[in-house]
Amino acid sequence: MDDADVTLVEEIRSSIVRSGSVSPGSATPEVIASLAEDALDAARHILPADARRLVVASVVDATLGLGPLEPLLRDASVTEVMVNGPTRVWVERSGRIERVPTRFTDSDHLLHVIDRIIAPLGRRLDEASPMVDARLPDGSRVNAVMPPLSLDGPVLTIRRFPAEPLSGDDLVRLGSLSAEMLDALRLAVLAKRNILVTGGTGSGKTTTLAAISSAIPPDERVITIEDAAELRLPLAHVVRLESRPAGVEGRGAIPIRALVRNALRMRPDRIIVGEVRGGEALDMISALTTGHEGSLSTLHASSPGEALRRLVTLALMGDLELPWVAVSDQVASAVDLVVHQARDADGARRVVEIAEVVRSAEGPSARRLCRWRPAASGGRFTWMPDAGPWRRSIEDDAQREMR
């Protein structure tokens, strides 16, 4: 849609709003489309049939939805939408980023769309709070930044998820891991191993976490804790908690750390923290070493070993001023398994390493159990020769838990 069409859509939308023809209860797509047709006729806009249908559909989207973003959000092949100001929009399809002709009238138009996303969640984006995390009703993750932090206008990023969460079998079919690895991870969940899923941004950590969580027995109570609720677990007994930022007056913030502490009073069998990124690491580690085995979380890191070092660093950011030796010892006790994800140059997301956490003189370290070996023929998943005892131990523990 070119600049003229974008301006026309906004003109028609504004005329419908000013006319007062639509009451809150009667604002249906059919009603808005009819009013848009009437407005085009009244303004004597002569358009080809296809262009007219596009304008009417865009007016409906702008009035009832997220405006220019709606066609992108309806496109199942789009996994990420990146808006870099009102005139530059990019999407990710099949792991590849490409520019699209979608555009907004101006920065105010884009800010209006962002406000439509965050207002129902009680969140805000303004000069006092120029960054915000949120989610769409379908669970898609949303981040927005506005000037003066973003220099070229408001920036909006939407991470989309499949309409139906991917199962472990789906991940095997897509080549994200092997069937043998999936069986081992399911046994590790049944055996109540504490698992940390790591990787870079967009590597598929949340998807893998949700997929292996499906192995949790249905009679267990699971509490999930996230900044913006996006986990969709195929379990019956799930309590979902979401952090809250400070209000306009600067008070009322409920951070993840407070939710982790509160979750311990809610009789959880397992706790799942969507992402560990601050001082809540210490509370989570304490929970994992005091009877809440089988819990899971994600962490940004470039390797299993780096993930353990970063977890120690995050735990030291807590307010107890514990010595490094004590914290590293707790991390070694709290985390049993690291599942590391990566995204290839071609956009494929896969588990590239599974590592067992072991104690060493330098603190917790990662002992590789399985890895992805790239090759010209496509690569393959390979178990390490000394992984046998670990695999037998999780099989024995899983059978014991199921009795």
C-alpha positions as CSV (number, residue, x, y, z in Angstrom):
1,M,0.0,0.0,0.0
2,D,1.5,3.3,-1.1
3,D,1.5,6.7,0.8
4,A,-1.7,7.8,-0.9
5,D,-3.5,4.7,0.1
6,V,-2.3,4.9,3.7
7,T,-3.4,8.5,3.9
8,L,-6.8,7.6,2.4
9,V,-7.3,4.8,4.9
10,E,-6.6,7.1,7.8
11,E,-8.9,9.7,6.3
12,I,-11.8,7.3,6.0
13,R,-11.2,5.8,9.5
14,S,-11.2,9.3,11.0
15,S,-14.4,10.3,9.2
16,I,-16.2,7.2,10.6
17,V,-15.0,8.0,14.1
18,R,-16.0,11.6,13.8
19,S,-19.5,10.7,12.5
20,G,-20.4,8.9,15.7
21,S,-22.1,6.2,13.6
22,V,-20.6,3.3,15.5
23,S,-21.4,2.5,19.1
24,P,-19.1,0.2,21.1
25,G,-21.5,-2.7,20.8
26,S,-22.1,-2.4,17.1
27,A,-18.5,-2.1,15.9
28,T,-18.4,-5.3,13.8
29,P,-16.2,-5.8,10.7
30,E,-19.4,-5.8,8.5
31,V,-20.6,-2.5,9.9
32,I,-17.2,-0.8,9.6
33,A,-16.9,-2.1,6.0
34,S,-20.3,-0.7,5.1
35,L,-19.5,2.6,6.6
36,A,-16.2,2.7,4.8
37,E,-18.0,2.0,1.5
38,D,-20.4,4.9,2.2
39,A,-17.5,7.2,3.1
40,L,-15.7,6.4,-0.1
41,D,-18.8,7.2,-2.1
42,A,-19.5,10.4,-0.2
43,A,-16.0,11.6,-0.8
44,R,-16.3,10.7,-4.5
45,H,-13.1,8.5,-4.4
46,I,-12.9,6.5,-7.7
47,L,-10.8,3.5,-7.3
48,P,-10.3,0.2,-9.2
49,A,-12.3,-2.6,-7.6
50,D,-9.2,-4.4,-6.1
51,A,-7.8,-1.1,-4.7
52,R,-11.2,-0.3,-3.2
53,R,-11.5,-3.7,-1.5
54,L,-8.0,-3.2,-0.1
55,V,-8.8,0.2,1.3
56,V,-12.0,-1.0,2.9
57,A,-10.3,-4.0,4.5
58,S,-7.5,-1.7,5.7
59,V,-10.1,0.6,7.3
60,V,-11.6,-2.3,9.1
61,D,-8.2,-3.4,10.4
62,A,-7.3,0.2,11.4
63,T,-10.6,0.6,13.3
64,L,-11.0,-2.8,15.0
65,G,-7.5,-4.2,14.9
66,L,-3.8,-3.3,14.7
67,G,-4.1,-1.4,11.4
68,P,-1.3,-2.2,8.9
69,L,0.0,-5.1,11.1
70,E,-3.2,-7.1,10.7
71,P,-2.3,-8.7,7.3
72,L,1.1,-9.7,8.6
73,L,-0.4,-11.2,11.8
74,R,-2.9,-13.2,9.6
75,D,0.0,-14.7,7.6
76,A,0.9,-18.0,9.3
77,S,4.4,-18.0,7.6
78,V,5.4,-14.8,9.5
79,T,7.2,-15.7,12.7
80,E,8.5,-12.2,13.6
81,V,7.4,-8.6,12.8
82,M,10.0,-5.8,13.2
83,V,8.8,-2.2,12.8
84,N,11.7,0.2,12.7
85,G,9.8,3.4,12.6
86,P,6.6,4.2,10.6
87,T,8.0,3.5,7.1
88,R,10.4,0.5,7.6
89,V,8.8,-2.9,8.4
90,W,10.6,-6.2,8.2
91,V,9.3,-9.8,8.8
92,E,10.9,-13.2,9.4
93,R,9.7,-16.1,7.3
94,S,11.3,-19.6,7.6
95,G,14.2,-18.1,9.5
96,R,14.9,-15.4,6.8
97,I,14.4,-11.7,7.3
98,E,12.8,-9.7,4.5
99,R,11.4,-6.2,4.1
100,V,7.7,-5.7,3.3
101,P,5.9,-2.6,1.9
102,T,3.7,-2.2,5.1
103,R,3.9,1.3,6.5
104,F,2.2,3.6,9.0
105,T,1.0,7.2,8.4
106,D,3.5,8.6,10.9
107,S,5.0,8.0,14.3
108,D,1.8,9.0,16.0
109,H,-0.1,6.3,14.0
110,L,2.5,3.7,15.1
111,L,2.3,4.8,18.7
112,H,-1.5,4.5,18.6
113,V,-1.2,0.9,17.4
114,I,1.3,0.1,20.2
115,D,-1.1,1.6,22.7
116,R,-3.9,-0.7,21.5
117,I,-1.7,-3.6,22.3
118,I,-0.5,-2.6,25.7
119,A,-3.5,-0.7,27.1
120,P,-5.6,-3.8,27.9
121,L,-2.7,-5.2,29.8
122,G,-2.4,-2.2,32.1
123,R,1.0,-1.2,30.6
124,R,2.1,2.1,29.1
125,L,4.7,3.6,26.8
126,D,5.5,7.2,27.3
127,E,8.5,9.5,28.0
128,A,8.6,8.3,31.7
129,S,8.5,4.7,30.6
130,P,9.9,4.5,27.0
131,M,10.2,0.7,26.9
132,V,7.6,-2.0,27.4
133,D,7.1,-5.8,27.2
134,A,3.7,-7.1,26.5
135,R,1.8,-9.9,24.6
136,L,-1.0,-10.3,22.1
137,P,-4.1,-12.4,23.0
138,D,-2.6,-15.3,21.1
139,G,0.5,-15.3,23.3
140,S,2.8,-13.5,20.8
141,R,5.6,-11.6,22.6
142,V,5.7,-7.8,22.1
143,N,8.4,-5.3,22.8
144,A,8.2,-1.6,22.0
145,V,10.7,1.3,22.4
146,M,10.0,5.0,21.7
147,P,12.1,8.1,21.4
148,P,14.3,9.4,22.9
149,L,15.7,5.9,23.3
150,S,15.0,4.9,19.7
151,L,16.4,7.6,17.5
152,D,14.4,6.9,14.3
153,G,10.9,6.8,15.8
154,P,9.0,4.1,17.7
155,V,10.2,0.5,17.3
156,L,7.9,-2.5,17.7
157,T,9.0,-6.1,17.7
158,I,6.4,-9.0,17.7
159,R,7.6,-12.6,18.2
160,R,4.9,-14.9,17.0
161,F,4.2,-18.5,17.9
162,P,2.3,-21.2,16.0
163,A,-1.4,-21.3,16.5
164,E,-0.9,-24.8,18.0
165,P,2.2,-25.2,20.2
166,L,4.8,-27.5,18.7
167,S,5.1,-30.9,20.4
168,G,8.3,-32.8,20.9
169,D,7.3,-35.0,17.9
170,D,6.9,-31.9,15.8
171,L,10.4,-30.8,16.8
172,V,11.8,-34.2,15.7
173,R,10.0,-33.9,12.4
174,L,11.5,-30.5,11.9
175,G,15.0,-31.7,12.6
176,S,15.4,-29.7,15.8
177,L,16.5,-32.8,17.7
178,S,16.5,-36.6,17.3
179,A,13.8,-39.0,18.5
180,E,16.5,-40.5,20.8
181,M,17.3,-37.1,22.3
182,L,13.6,-36.4,22.8
183,D,13.1,-39.7,24.7
184,A,16.1,-38.9,26.9
185,L,14.7,-35.4,27.7
186,R,11.3,-36.8,28.5
187,L,12.9,-39.3,30.8
188,A,14.9,-36.5,32.4
189,V,11.7,-34.6,33.1
190,L,10.0,-37.7,34.6
191,A,13.1,-38.3,36.7
192,K,12.7,-34.8,38.1
193,R,16.0,-33.4,36.7
194,N,16.3,-29.6,36.9
195,I,16.7,-28.4,33.3
196,L,18.0,-25.2,31.9
197,V,17.3,-24.5,28.2
198,T,19.8,-22.0,26.9
199,G,20.6,-20.3,23.6
200,G,20.6,-17.0,21.8
201,T,17.7,-14.7,20.9
202,G,15.2,-16.5,18.6
203,S,16.9,-19.9,18.9
204,G,13.7,-21.6,20.0
205,K,14.3,-21.9,23.8
206,T,10.7,-21.3,24.7
207,T,9.3,-23.7,22.2
208,T,11.7,-26.5,23.4
209,L,10.9,-25.8,27.0
210,A,7.2,-26.1,26.4
211,A,7.6,-29.3,24.3
212,I,9.6,-31.2,26.9
213,S,7.4,-29.9,29.7
214,S,4.6,-32.0,28.2
215,A,6.3,-35.0,29.9
216,I,5.3,-33.7,33.3
217,P,2.8,-36.0,34.9
218,P,-0.8,-34.7,34.8
219,D,-1.3,-34.9,38.5
220,E,1.5,-32.4,39.3
221,R,0.9,-28.8,40.1
222,V,3.0,-26.5,37.8
223,I,3.5,-22.8,38.4
224,T,4.9,-20.7,35.5
225,I,6.5,-17.3,36.1
226,E,7.2,-14.9,33.2
227,D,7.7,-11.2,32.3
228,A,5.1,-11.5,29.6
229,A,3.1,-14.7,29.7
230,E,3.8,-16.7,26.5
231,L,4.3,-20.3,27.6
232,R,1.4,-22.6,26.6
233,L,1.9,-25.9,28.3
234,P,-0.2,-28.9,27.4
235,L,-0.9,-29.6,31.1
236,A,-4.1,-29.5,33.1
237,H,-2.9,-28.2,36.5
238,V,-1.0,-25.0,35.6
239,V,-1.0,-21.7,37.4
240,R,0.4,-18.8,35.3
241,L,1.9,-15.8,37.0
242,E,3.1,-12.6,35.2
243,S,5.3,-9.8,36.5
244,R,4.0,-6.2,36.6
245,P,5.9,-3.0,35.9
246,A,5.5,0.1,38.0
247,G,2.4,2.3,37.5
248,V,2.3,6.0,36.4
249,E,3.2,7.0,40.0
250,G,6.3,4.8,39.9
251,R,4.9,2.3,42.4
252,G,3.2,-1.1,42.3
253,A,5.9,-3.1,40.4
254,I,5.9,-6.8,41.0
255,P,9.2,-8.3,39.6
256,I,9.8,-11.9,38.7
257,R,11.8,-12.3,41.9
258,A,8.8,-11.5,44.1
259,L,6.7,-14.0,42.1
260,V,9.3,-16.8,42.6
261,R,9.2,-16.2,46.3
262,N,5.4,-16.2,46.3
263,A,5.3,-19.4,44.2
264,L,7.0,-21.3,47.0
265,R,3.9,-20.7,49.1
266,M,1.5,-22.0,46.5
267,R,2.3,-25.7,46.9
268,P,4.1,-26.2,43.6
269,D,5.4,-29.5,42.4
270,R,7.4,-27.8,39.8
271,I,8.3,-24.2,39.0
272,I,9.0,-23.0,35.5
273,V,10.6,-19.5,35.1
274,G,10.2,-18.3,31.6
275,E,13.6,-16.6,31.6
276,V,16.1,-15.9,34.3
277,R,17.8,-12.5,33.8
278,G,18.4,-11.0,37.2
279,G,18.5,-11.4,41.0
280,E,15.6,-13.9,40.8
281,A,18.3,-16.5,39.9
282,L,19.2,-16.7,43.6
283,D,15.6,-17.4,44.7
284,M,15.1,-19.9,41.9
285,I,18.4,-21.7,42.8
286,S,17.3,-21.8,46.5
287,A,13.9,-23.3,45.4
288,L,15.6,-26.0,43.3
289,T,17.8,-27.1,46.2
290,T,15.0,-27.2,48.8
291,G,12.6,-29.8,47.4
292,H,11.3,-28.4,44.1
293,E,13.0,-30.9,41.8
294,G,12.1,-31.2,38.2
295,S,11.8,-27.4,37.5
296,L,12.8,-25.7,34.3
297,S,13.9,-22.4,33.0
298,T,15.5,-20.6,30.1
299,L,18.6,-18.4,29.9
300,H,20.4,-16.5,27.2
301,A,23.9,-17.9,26.7
302,S,26.2,-18.9,24.0
303,S,27.1,-22.4,25.4
304,P,26.2,-24.7,28.3
305,G,29.4,-23.7,30.2
306,E,28.7,-20.0,29.6
307,A,25.2,-20.5,30.8
308,L,26.4,-21.9,34.2
309,R,28.8,-19.0,34.6
310,R,26.1,-16.5,33.8
311,L,23.7,-18.1,36.2
312,V,26.3,-17.7,39.0
313,T,26.8,-14.1,38.0
314,L,23.0,-13.4,38.0
315,A,22.6,-15.1,41.4
316,L,25.4,-12.8,42.8
317,M,23.2,-9.9,41.7
318,G,20.8,-10.8,44.6
319,D,20.9,-8.7,47.8
320,L,22.4,-11.3,50.1
321,E,26.0,-10.7,49.2
322,L,27.0,-14.3,49.3
323,P,30.5,-15.4,48.4
324,W,31.2,-16.7,44.9
325,V,32.1,-20.1,46.2
326,A,28.8,-20.6,48.0
327,V,26.7,-19.5,45.0
328,S,28.6,-21.6,42.5
329,D,28.2,-24.6,44.8
330,Q,24.5,-24.0,44.9
331,V,24.3,-23.7,41.1
332,A,26.1,-27.0,40.8
333,S,23.5,-28.6,43.2
334,A,20.5,-26.9,41.6
335,V,20.9,-27.5,37.9
336,D,21.2,-31.0,36.5
337,L,21.0,-30.6,32.8
338,V,21.6,-27.9,30.2
339,V,19.9,-28.1,26.8
340,H,21.5,-25.7,24.4
341,Q,19.7,-24.3,21.3
342,A,21.1,-22.4,18.3
343,R,19.8,-21.0,15.0
344,D,21.7,-21.9,11.8
345,A,22.5,-19.5,9.0
346,D,19.6,-21.0,7.0
347,G,17.2,-20.2,9.9
348,A,16.9,-23.8,11.2
349,R,16.6,-24.0,15.0
350,R,17.9,-27.1,16.7
351,V,19.3,-28.5,20.0
352,V,23.0,-28.4,19.3
353,E,24.1,-29.8,22.7
354,I,22.9,-31.5,25.8
355,A,25.2,-31.4,28.8
356,E,25.2,-32.7,32.3
357,V,26.2,-30.3,35.1
358,V,29.1,-31.6,37.2
359,R,31.1,-30.1,40.1
360,S,34.7,-29.1,39.5
361,A,37.3,-27.1,41.4
362,E,36.4,-24.0,39.3
363,G,32.7,-24.3,40.1
364,P,29.9,-26.0,38.1
365,S,30.9,-27.2,34.6
366,A,29.1,-28.8,31.7
367,R,29.9,-32.4,30.6
368,R,28.8,-33.0,27.0
369,L,26.3,-35.8,26.6
370,C,25.1,-35.3,23.0
371,R,25.9,-32.8,20.3
372,W,24.9,-31.8,16.7
373,R,27.7,-32.4,14.2
374,P,27.2,-30.2,11.1
375,A,28.3,-31.9,7.8
376,A,28.0,-31.3,4.1
377,S,25.4,-34.0,3.9
378,G,23.2,-32.2,6.4
379,G,24.7,-33.1,9.8
380,R,23.7,-35.6,12.5
381,F,23.1,-35.8,16.3
382,T,25.8,-37.8,18.1
383,W,25.9,-39.2,21.7
384,M,29.2,-39.1,23.5
385,P,30.7,-42.6,24.3
386,D,30.5,-41.9,28.1
387,A,26.9,-40.8,28.1
388,G,25.6,-44.4,28.8
389,P,25.7,-44.2,32.7
390,W,23.7,-40.9,32.6
391,R,21.1,-42.3,30.3
392,R,20.7,-45.4,32.5
393,S,20.4,-43.3,35.6
394,I,17.5,-41.2,34.2
395,E,15.8,-44.4,33.1
396,D,16.0,-45.9,36.6
397,D,14.9,-42.6,38.3
398,A,12.0,-42.1,35.8
399,Q,10.7,-45.7,36.5
400,R,11.0,-45.1,40.2
401,E,9.0,-41.8,40.0
402,M,6.3,-43.5,38.0
403,R,5.7,-46.3,40.6
